[in-house]
Amino acid sequence: FMNPLKPIHGPFGGNEEGSAHMWKMLTYCVALPGVAVSMVNCYKKFKNPHKKPKFIPYSHLRIRTKAFPWGDGNHTLFHNPRVNPLPSGYEDD
């Protein structure tokens, strides 16, 4: 009869050659094409950047109850003037 504790192939019951072949094929057939598709997507987005949205001063966004402890107190820690508006609007407008 069948003994469940007896290894089928190899020392731990698995087929190492088949497993290595499977991961090699997954790398070449899935991972590398996925990286290529991601590169094409990034290239297309870089060539056609989105326009900056119109600033709408919503009352629930950019609330400043006290000044930030760095800089002038109005800019966030990782402030980017091209994409992050201040409570009064974009800096470069």
PyRosetta script that sets phi, psi and omega in degrees:
from pyrosetta import init, pose_from_sequence

init()
pose = pose_from_sequence("FMNPLKPIHGPFGGNEEGSAHMWKMLTYCVALPGVAVSMVNCYKKFKNPHKKPKFIPYSHLRIRTKAFPWGDGNHTLFHNPRVNPLPSGYEDD")
pose.set_psi(1, 176.0)
pose.set_omega(1, -176.6)
pose.set_phi(2, -80.8)
pose.set_psi(2, 133.6)
pose.set_omega(2, 177.3)
pose.set_phi(3, -106.0)
pose.set_psi(3, 111.3)
pose.set_omega(3, -175.9)
pose.set_phi(4, -69.1)
pose.set_psi(4, -16.9)
pose.set_omega(4, -179.0)
pose.set_phi(5, -88.4)
pose.set_psi(5, -8.9)
pose.set_omega(5, -178.7)
pose.set_phi(6, -81.4)
pose.set_psi(6, 127.4)
pose.set_omega(6, 178.4)
pose.set_phi(7, -64.7)
pose.set_psi(7, 142.4)
pose.set_omega(7, -179.3)
pose.set_phi(8, -82.3)
pose.set_psi(8, -54.6)
pose.set_omega(8, 178.4)
pose.set_phi(9, -138.2)
pose.set_psi(9, 140.6)
pose.set_omega(9, 176.2)
pose.set_phi(10, 70.0)
pose.set_psi(10, 178.8)
pose.set_omega(10, -175.5)
pose.set_phi(11, -72.0)
pose.set_psi(11, -24.5)
pose.set_omega(11, -177.3)
pose.set_phi(12, -114.8)
pose.set_psi(12, 14.9)
pose.set_omega(12, 175.6)
pose.set_phi(13, 85.7)
pose.set_psi(13, 12.2)
pose.set_omega(13, 179.5)
pose.set_phi(14, -120.5)
pose.set_psi(14, 166.4)
pose.set_omega(14, 178.4)
pose.set_phi(15, -103.2)
pose.set_psi(15, 101.0)
pose.set_omega(15, -173.9)
pose.set_phi(16, -65.9)
pose.set_psi(16, -37.4)
pose.set_omega(16, -178.5)
pose.set_phi(17, -65.5)
pose.set_psi(17, -41.2)
pose.set_omega(17, 179.2)
pose.set_phi(18, -67.3)
pose.set_psi(18, -38.1)
pose.set_omega(18, 179.8)
pose.set_phi(19, -67.3)
pose.set_psi(19, -43.7)
pose.set_omega(19, 178.2)
pose.set_phi(20, -63.4)
pose.set_psi(20, -40.0)
pose.set_omega(20, 178.8)
pose.set_phi(21, -64.8)
pose.set_psi(21, -41.3)
pose.set_omega(21, 179.9)
pose.set_phi(22, -61.4)
pose.set_psi(22, -46.3)
pose.set_omega(22, -178.8)
pose.set_phi(23, -68.5)
pose.set_psi(23, -32.4)
pose.set_omega(23, 176.4)
pose.set_phi(24, -65.5)
pose.set_psi(24, -44.6)
pose.set_omega(24, 179.4)
pose.set_phi(25, -67.0)
pose.set_psi(25, -39.2)
pose.set_omega(25, 176.8)
pose.set_phi(26, -63.0)
pose.set_psi(26, -37.7)
pose.set_omega(26, 178.0)
pose.set_phi(27, -63.7)
pose.set_psi(27, -47.9)
pose.set_omega(27, -176.5)
pose.set_phi(28, -75.4)
pose.set_psi(28, -33.3)
pose.set_omega(28, -173.4)
pose.set_phi(29, -97.4)
pose.set_psi(29, -18.3)
pose.set_omega(29, -177.7)
pose.set_phi(30, -120.3)
pose.set_psi(30, -53.3)
pose.set_omega(30, -173.1)
pose.set_phi(31, -68.7)
pose.set_psi(31, -49.6)
pose.set_omega(31, -177.9)
pose.set_phi(32, -66.0)
pose.set_psi(32, -43.4)
pose.set_omega(32, 173.5)
pose.set_phi(33, -62.9)
pose.set_psi(33, -33.1)
pose.set_omega(33, 176.6)
pose.set_phi(34, -63.6)
pose.set_psi(34, -40.5)
pose.set_omega(34, 176.6)
pose.set_phi(35, -65.2)
pose.set_psi(35, -40.4)
pose.set_omega(35, 179.3)
pose.set_phi(36, -63.9)
pose.set_psi(36, -42.9)
pose.set_omega(36, 178.6)
pose.set_phi(37, -64.1)
pose.set_psi(37, -40.1)
pose.set_omega(37, 177.7)
pose.set_phi(38, -63.6)
pose.set_psi(38, -39.4)
pose.set_omega(38, 178.5)
pose.set_phi(39, -64.3)
pose.set_psi(39, -42.3)
pose.set_omega(39, 178.5)
pose.set_phi(40, -63.9)
pose.set_psi(40, -42.0)
pose.set_omega(40, 179.3)
pose.set_phi(41, -62.0)
pose.set_psi(41, -45.0)
pose.set_omega(41, 178.3)
pose.set_phi(42, -64.0)
pose.set_psi(42, -40.2)
pose.set_omega(42, 179.6)
pose.set_phi(43, -62.8)
pose.set_psi(43, -44.0)
pose.set_omega(43, -179.5)
pose.set_phi(44, -65.7)
pose.set_psi(44, -39.8)
pose.set_omega(44, 179.2)
pose.set_phi(45, -69.4)
pose.set_psi(45, -33.1)
pose.set_omega(45, 179.0)
pose.set_phi(46, -69.6)
pose.set_psi(46, -35.6)
pose.set_omega(46, -178.8)
pose.set_phi(47, -72.3)
pose.set_psi(47, -30.9)
pose.set_omega(47, -178.2)
pose.set_phi(48, -123.3)
pose.set_psi(48, 77.9)
pose.set_omega(48, -177.5)
pose.set_phi(49, -69.9)
pose.set_psi(49, 152.7)
pose.set_omega(49, 178.0)
pose.set_phi(50, -74.4)
pose.set_psi(50, 149.4)
pose.set_omega(50, 175.4)
pose.set_phi(51, -79.0)
pose.set_psi(51, 151.3)
pose.set_omega(51, -180.0)
pose.set_phi(52, -67.2)
pose.set_psi(52, 132.8)
pose.set_omega(52, 179.5)
pose.set_phi(53, -69.9)
pose.set_psi(53, 153.6)
pose.set_omega(53, 178.4)
pose.set_phi(54, -65.5)
pose.set_psi(54, 138.9)
pose.set_omega(54, -179.2)
pose.set_phi(55, -77.2)
pose.set_psi(55, 126.8)
pose.set_omega(55, 174.7)
pose.set_phi(56, -121.6)
pose.set_psi(56, 119.0)
pose.set_omega(56, -175.9)
pose.set_phi(57, -78.3)
pose.set_psi(57, 76.8)
pose.set_omega(57, 176.8)
pose.set_phi(58, -66.7)
pose.set_psi(58, 141.3)
pose.set_omega(58, -175.9)
pose.set_phi(59, -74.5)
pose.set_psi(59, -20.3)
pose.set_omega(59, -177.6)
pose.set_phi(60, -93.8)
pose.set_psi(60, -1.2)
pose.set_omega(60, 178.5)
pose.set_phi(61, -110.6)
pose.set_psi(61, 153.1)
pose.set_omega(61, 176.2)
pose.set_phi(62, 54.5)
pose.set_psi(62, 45.9)
pose.set_omega(62, 177.9)
pose.set_phi(63, -79.0)
pose.set_psi(63, 128.1)
pose.set_omega(63, 178.3)
pose.set_phi(64, -120.2)
pose.set_psi(64, 99.0)
pose.set_omega(64, 177.2)
pose.set_phi(65, -85.4)
pose.set_psi(65, -26.8)
pose.set_omega(65, 173.6)
pose.set_phi(66, -148.9)
pose.set_psi(66, 160.4)
pose.set_omega(66, -176.1)
pose.set_phi(67, -71.0)
pose.set_psi(67, 147.2)
pose.set_omega(67, 174.1)
pose.set_phi(68, -67.5)
pose.set_psi(68, 149.2)
pose.set_omega(68, -177.0)
pose.set_phi(69, -78.5)
pose.set_psi(69, 10.9)
pose.set_omega(69, 179.5)
pose.set_phi(70, -130.4)
pose.set_psi(70, 156.5)
pose.set_omega(70, 176.4)
pose.set_phi(71, 58.8)
pose.set_psi(71, -138.5)
pose.set_omega(71, -179.5)
pose.set_phi(72, -85.6)
pose.set_psi(72, -2.6)
pose.set_omega(72, 177.9)
pose.set_phi(73, 89.2)
pose.set_psi(73, -6.6)
pose.set_omega(73, -178.4)
pose.set_phi(74, -107.8)
pose.set_psi(74, -18.3)
pose.set_omega(74, -179.1)
pose.set_phi(75, -95.7)
pose.set_psi(75, 138.8)
pose.set_omega(75, 176.7)
pose.set_phi(76, -68.8)
pose.set_psi(76, 170.1)
pose.set_omega(76, -174.2)
pose.set_phi(77, -62.7)
pose.set_psi(77, -43.1)
pose.set_omega(77, -179.9)
pose.set_phi(78, -109.0)
pose.set_psi(78, 50.7)
pose.set_omega(78, -176.6)
pose.set_phi(79, -70.9)
pose.set_psi(79, 133.6)
pose.set_omega(79, 175.2)
pose.set_phi(80, -122.7)
pose.set_psi(80, 111.8)
pose.set_omega(80, -174.8)
pose.set_phi(81, -63.8)
pose.set_psi(81, -18.7)
pose.set_omega(81, 179.5)
pose.set_phi(82, -77.6)
pose.set_psi(82, -27.6)
pose.set_omega(82, -174.8)
pose.set_phi(83, -125.4)
pose.set_psi(83, -18.8)
pose.set_omega(83, -177.6)
pose.set_phi(84, -105.6)
pose.set_psi(84, 112.7)
pose.set_omega(84, 178.1)
pose.set_phi(85, -80.9)
pose.set_psi(85, 156.6)
pose.set_omega(85, 171.2)
pose.set_phi(86, -86.1)
pose.set_psi(86, 173.5)
pose.set_omega(86, 177.5)
pose.set_phi(87, -58.4)
pose.set_psi(87, -25.0)
pose.set_omega(87, -180.0)
pose.set_phi(88, -92.5)
pose.set_psi(88, -6.9)
pose.set_omega(88, 179.6)
pose.set_phi(89, 129.5)
pose.set_psi(89, -173.7)
pose.set_omega(89, 179.3)
pose.set_phi(90, -70.5)
pose.set_psi(90, 148.0)
pose.set_omega(90, -177.6)
pose.set_phi(91, -73.5)
pose.set_psi(91, -34.7)
pose.set_omega(91, -173.6)
pose.set_phi(92, -90.0)
pose.set_psi(92, 6.5)
pose.set_omega(92, 177.7)
pose.set_phi(93, -87.1)
pose.dump_pdb("model.pdb")
